[in-house]
Amino acid sequence: MVEIGRKIKQYRLQLDLTQEELAQRTELTKGYISQLENDLCSPSIATLQDILNILGVSLQEFFTEPKEEKIVYTAADYFESKNGDGSNTWLIPNSQTKEMEPIILTLPANGSCEERLPFEGEEFGYVLAGSVEIVTQGGNFKLSVGDSFSVDGKKQHKIVNSGKAEAKVLWVTTPSNF
């Protein structure tokens, strides 16, 4: 349920307006503004629109409740997809709506991921298990557990498992584009 008075007060305070200043601008009384903010009365739609115009807020924005941002993700939220010879474990569902996109790339021995075509952005990786090679136009770079990498997205590249055991890499792209 929308607490109209509380929200009016919140927007008023964000603009550093007093009840009296808001009342003057809306041609209402300070007492009426006080009653509204304490949810002792309800404004007509026309009055609410006048108040919101002064506060710089649309009716739609005023009545839209902010979505609670999910902060913690568990294994139940993850999903997998194929990536070359291996697989991606998507750590944040719908991460394409965010600035970064983290996955765990799992590659079998001698396996490789799909070639990453150039894009505007960056990638970061951290080797969790095994040993891998970053293959770029500028050369091949070997990494083992605990090593990390940073690649400019403009460089075409791929990751190859250069070891005899499964390899896992925490791989983060920004902006999201896996």
Disulfide bonds with the S-S distance in Angstrom:
none
